[in-house]
Amino acid sequence: MGKQLLLGNEAIGLGLIRSGCRMVTAYPGTPSSEILSSVIRLKTHAPEVVYTEWSANEKVAFETALAASWSGLRAATAMKQVGLNVAADPFFSAAYTGVVGGFVVISCDDPGPHSSQTEQDSRLLAHAAKVPVLDPSTPVEALQMTGLAFELSERFQVPVLLRPTTRLCHARQSFESDSGLFPATAGPPPKGFRKDPQRWAATPAFRLKLHVELIQKLKAIEQEFEASILNRIQGSFGENGTAQLGVIASGVAFHTALQALRDFGADLPVLKIGTPYPLPRRLVADFIRRCERVIVFEEPDATIELQIPDRTRVRGRLDGTVPQAGELTPERAAAILAEALGEAGFPVPATADELLTALVEELAIPPRRPRLCPGCSHRSAYFAIKRTFGPRAIYPGDIGCYTLGTNLRALDTCLDMGGAVTMAAGFYHAGRLLGDERPIVATIGDSTFLHAGLVPLANAVHTGARFILVILDNHTTAMTGTQPTLASEVGADGAAAEPASIPELVKACGVRFVRMADPYDQDPFQELLKEAQSFTLAAEGGPAVIIADRPCVIFDPTPIVAHPIPVTVTEECDGCRYCVEAFECPAIVLRPDGSRVDIDLKTCVECGQCIDACYKGFIVPQLELQHA
Amino acid sequence: MPDPQGRIVLAGVGGQGVIFASRLLAEAALARGAQVMVSETHGMSQRGGSVAAHLVIGDEPGLLIRRGTADVLIALDRLEGLRHLPVLRRGGAVFINAVEELPEGVGTRLHELGIRTCQLDADGEALRLGSAAIANVVLLGFVAAHTSLGLSPGDLRLAAQGLGPPASVRANLSALDEGARIADGPDHGHCEWRKPSAVLLEQASR
């Protein structure tokens, strides 16, 4: 294959295949989604069959893969950091039970955050769960660490967390694929599941024994990490073997620090930590002892720093030297290092031109806020919801592209996966206590509903909550790159799968008002919303569910391509901005002088939905104009 | 041709092919035997949001390019180009796909910093070639003919041949040729500096 560019997530996928991993499960989530996609692409070249699945959620993914490990197979599960919260229950428990076949948990953190609810540090969760962590800093290192994670997991019979971050996941690095650096490996031959109830079904008395065992394993692992090739010193100490300033760094932050030091021409000792938990404390303490001051660069939180026994000479996130929130950008790292170098008597020149920065700031270039795609069915659904219920209603929302419903002012909350349904019920019960009778209209995507909405819906029916739930069914997991859902007719690798029926599942929760409708049919959809509201208010009513059925335009543009409705804006347009604000299609562009809007033919997909968005009737089908 | 080396930032909006353009440059550098790191940064939106790619060619650490240290900024959109100007080092260069000139104060400041600006209506050229989608590649052809990142239009042609289905490859090759042709043309595109001196664009010390 020679030299090629390897995306961070592809590197992990390649690492899984080269390690003879036989089962990989995942729930899509930025920045982790391409890991399973690349495994699916690569597995056709694997010597043995590799089972892959897009699971209903991360807990399902974790437990499914864990069973493979307990059967003696190498197995892995991939998710984003908030997904590990969903899988936290088995994550903690599996640390106690241990594993048989190598078991690697991949949780991708998102410092920034770029596309997440939180900036949480999966390494801290692993610390709490007592699971060892490997922390790669480049795609190629992620490939190497994937193999090492399996070996470690097998030798100590524990799950191992591989923790990349957004920048690594989405970086492409040149890689010599036949360099022989990372040969294919495999675990011992699998023997199938062996019964061991004191381990696999341990009661609390045995759990205590397992906990003691786990602590012993961690001690041995820390011992091994003291001499691991993953922890090493770069740069140099002074002639007397000491330095005024040293750096401890892990993950992408290691490279960020190296870049700044190189640009400054500063040669400092840098201790790279590839194993942040358990921290090789003796190695770290020895390093700190040789430096007058040490700065710790890590993301997104202070996992390494917190484990350093004596932090007298240590600066980092805990004392605010490194900002406690937000990404550790090259600019931030350089500023921290420049200041520390200055204090240590090595002033460095500033490279960024602040005048240029100020000049560009003066231009006040507006940020481009993310918007739903032209032709997106969510826009039509939210437009109908907002038109029907106005600004007064409470709009619990959820996680996905449709979180952008907040731009259309038809989404008030976005807590976590499935939160729309539970919070709708909670707002209803709270409203009863407060005498607040505002309508509640919740929205949730199809994949999110199948991930975490079903049990909350059954709970809402059982407790007598009254609200409208609109399931925005666009037939795919759109936000993360159109992965299949449980309702898809194909599985992860394209083979036929049994589709779950969303309406039948909703009925099975006990919902008695279940309707499907195309949100593109604005008027009937608005009528249906009113009908649903009546049901929520009726004496014998209950929660009402509408399934807004229309495929994602990116995933399946065929319905639009089959019936294009090119539109035009008439001369009468007065630039009132209603369509721009209430409909917010990227293809409707307000002229700089604000006089009127035009259709941007480059982005318009000819869905015709904006015809309803101009209540004055100035957006019309092109045909109509020609005939007029 | 010297070895490919440098820090390049590409900026634009979703749908303009920023990621593809970075891929093309990276593959070209890779084929010349260079080490490459490309970081893609994008917002939540598939379309219409800001998109940027950081491309580090050569043996140096770092996944992102720090403000004030990029050799070249390639902007497929005028506003995104302006937004990203502070990535450039003194003596760097910006190539921008735009019809409208840069604001006067900005132009003056860039000149003072020795940052050379080069403007091309890549959208217009792409439309003339029959596809708005290849404006990104037209601009790359233009850039390759102008700078000394160590990548020639020929290097990009080779890389383009391996990217995408045959119809796209043909379109991309003609886009590269057109971009390079404009750079070689009588007015060298709408450029602040002429090609012969541009070849001397030094790998200034950072």
Contacts between the chains, C-beta under 8 A, distances in Angstrom:
chain1	res1	chain2	res2	distance
A	3	B	30	5.5
A	3	B	33	7.8
A	4	B	30	7.4
A	5	B	23	7.4
A	5	B	26	5.6
A	5	B	27	6.8
A	5	B	30	6.2
A	5	B	36	6.6
A	5	B	38	7.0
A	114	B	41	7.7
A	114	B	43	7.8
A	115	B	44	5.8
A	138	B	37	7.6
A	138	B	63	7.5
A	167	B	39	6.0
A	167	B	63	4.9
A	167	B	64	6.7
A	168	B	63	7.1
A	170	B	39	6.6
A	170	B	40	4.9
A	170	B	41	7.5
A	171	B	37	6.1
A	171	B	38	6.5
A	171	B	39	4.7
A	171	B	40	7.5
A	171	B	63	5.0
A	172	B	23	7.6
A	172	B	26	6.4
A	172	B	36	7.4
A	172	B	37	7.3
A	172	B	38	4.3
A	172	B	39	8.0
A	172	B	40	7.7
A	173	B	36	7.0
A	173	B	37	5.2
A	173	B	38	7.8
A	174	B	26	7.8
A	174	B	30	5.3
A	174	B	34	7.4
A	174	B	35	5.1
A	174	B	36	4.3
A	174	B	37	7.5
A	252	B	63	5.7
A	255	B	61	4.6
A	255	B	62	5.3
A	255	B	63	5.7
A	256	B	62	6.5
A	256	B	63	7.3
A	256	B	64	7.2
A	258	B	61	3.9
A	258	B	62	7.1
A	259	B	60	7.0
A	259	B	61	4.9
A	259	B	62	3.3
A	259	B	66	6.8
A	260	B	66	7.1
A	262	B	60	6.5
A	262	B	61	6.5
A	263	B	66	7.2
A	263	B	69	6.4
A	263	B	206	5.6
A	329	B	64	6.8
A	329	B	66	7.9
A	330	B	62	6.6
A	330	B	64	5.2
A	330	B	65	7.1
A	330	B	66	3.6
A	330	B	67	7.5
A	331	B	66	5.8
A	331	B	67	5.2
A	334	B	66	5.8
A	350	B	68	7.8
A	351	B	66	7.3
A	351	B	68	4.4
A	351	B	69	5.6
A	351	B	89	6.7
A	351	B	206	6.7
A	352	B	66	7.3
A	352	B	67	4.5
A	352	B	68	3.1
A	352	B	69	7.8
A	352	B	86	6.7
A	353	B	68	5.6
A	353	B	86	6.8
A	353	B	88	7.9
A	353	B	90	6.9
A	353	B	113	6.1
A	355	B	109	6.7
A	356	B	68	8.0
A	356	B	85	6.1
A	356	B	86	5.1
A	356	B	88	7.5
A	356	B	109	6.1
A	356	B	110	7.7
A	356	B	113	6.6
A	357	B	67	7.0
A	357	B	86	4.3
A	359	B	85	7.9
A	359	B	105	6.4
A	359	B	106	6.2
A	359	B	109	5.4
A	360	B	82	6.2
A	360	B	83	6.7
A	360	B	85	5.3
A	360	B	86	5.7
A	360	B	106	7.6
A	362	B	105	8.0
A	363	B	82	5.9
A	363	B	103	6.7
A	363	B	106	7.4
A	365	B	79	5.5
A	365	B	82	5.9
A	365	B	83	5.0
A	367	B	50	7.5
A	368	B	13	6.6
A	368	B	43	7.3
A	368	B	45	8.0
A	368	B	48	6.6
A	368	B	49	5.3
A	368	B	50	5.0
A	369	B	49	7.8
A	370	B	43	5.1
A	370	B	44	3.9
A	370	B	45	3.6
A	370	B	48	7.6
A	370	B	49	5.0
A	371	B	45	5.8
A	371	B	48	5.6
A	371	B	49	7.7
A	372	B	45	7.9
A	373	B	45	7.6
A	373	B	46	5.7
A	373	B	47	5.3
A	373	B	48	7.9
A	374	B	47	7.3
A	404	B	44	7.4
A	404	B	45	7.8
A	554	B	46	6.2
A	586	B	47	6.2
A	586	B	48	4.2
A	602	B	132	6.0
A	603	B	15	7.1
A	603	B	47	6.7
A	603	B	48	7.1
